[in-house]
Amino acid sequence: MITLMSVFVGILYANAAEYSVHRYLFHGLGKKASSIFAFHLREHHLISRRNNFFDFRVSGKELVGMPVGILLHLPLILISPVLFWTVATYGILFVVIHNMLHKYPQFAKRYLWWHWNHHMRNQNKSWGVVLPITDLLTGTLEEHEE
């Protein structure tokens, strides 16, 4: 039972972290041209908007940033190895899923529609990529368009 609870808490925590980084760092601080997070809006959002959601590049910043994020969470292994590995797995899934979605837009539009909406309808909502849990809890999930 504790293992299942650790997985559940890990998913909720990782999703809240994904939401917060995306909303407050990439879209908040990233609005300033001098910010290290400016790449997200000035590159990724512009490219995917211009190319009908396609972005064929693999983000080097994601490939470097995610291992750093996982390492920062390494102390969790002392509290609960299951919690740490859940958070780490979620981070890896984020990189894989996010890059896949922008190479297969029709899949994204149908199955992970919240991320499609974030890019193509309203970039000020739907901050989650892997799951829209925190968006649901905070009321920032853009409605699904059939």
Steps between C-alpha positions, in 0.01 A plus 500: 500500500786741582654429160178587320465817709860598414426458128183709532678777695791489254270548201317789669827664604665457158191634325490806728871555432446468123211748519698748712815492284295538184275776631727706723846447352442439128199730456562736793871571517533385138323816381818697570738478203799480736360203693655155469142379454425729201577216255165339578282782369745643244591166343271211587168687502578703189615196304204283596249781437648569155512130411154394616638344821801330335839555662749250364785614722583312816547756773857486625389705798246231594763229451736681740240648734315179579804308631588806710144505635519129580833545678353783708236254618751229592457567876146360465660157470578522873132558579356255251679335208160439337416871525835596347469252213142610430609864474802405286287283269246780461783736402632259239147445369457876471801531267397200290131589480554872436741434215276228353190721509664768287595243238152343485253791533188301415577258784551796733178668391300183560658345812688777684273778383583727797853549366368561149265762645787662688688560175222550249215661698613669823859495622384646833323179602563124503854503640524124553649286225500143626178530701259791566459425873622835638312686227181327612568585865582866428234564235754572224407216266385632163179324397524207261410585143335213317 
